[in-house]
Amino acid sequence: MDCDIQIVVYVHKNIKTVTSLDIQKLLASLNKKCKDNAEFSEFSNEVLFELMVERTEDVLKIIDNTKHKLDREYLYNNLADPVKDFDLQGIMNKVKVVNCSDAIKKRVIDSLKIAASKN
């Protein structure tokens, strides 16, 4: 479901224990249809980065394995524009060691480098 605030809130509250399916639902709800909803976009961006900190491998594997259900470009754009300060270098270091497609890792790291250049 597009722009589903309930899944964002649920993942935020249960970040360490959510299932891969919950993470997939969250990622699938993030797409360009949400960009005009400022409150949703800001909160979902924050939760996306929380997931990148806490559940890096799960996020990347879901992006890698769920090609047709995700708006990858929207996700990459979100990663290039965090709404809060996060340890971007720490996230990049985690991304580098995840066992998934090199192309996915490169796009995520490139997005995070764009974010880092804005600071």
DALIN-V58672 format. One record per helix or strand. SS is the DSSP state (~ for helix, > for strand). FROM is the first residue (numbers start at 1). TO is the last residue. If there is no record, write none. Layout:
# DALIN-V58672
SS,FROM,TO
SS,FROM,TO
This chain:
# DALIN-V58672
~,5,13
~,20,29
~,32,34
~,38,54
~,56,65
~,72,79
~,88,96
~,102,117
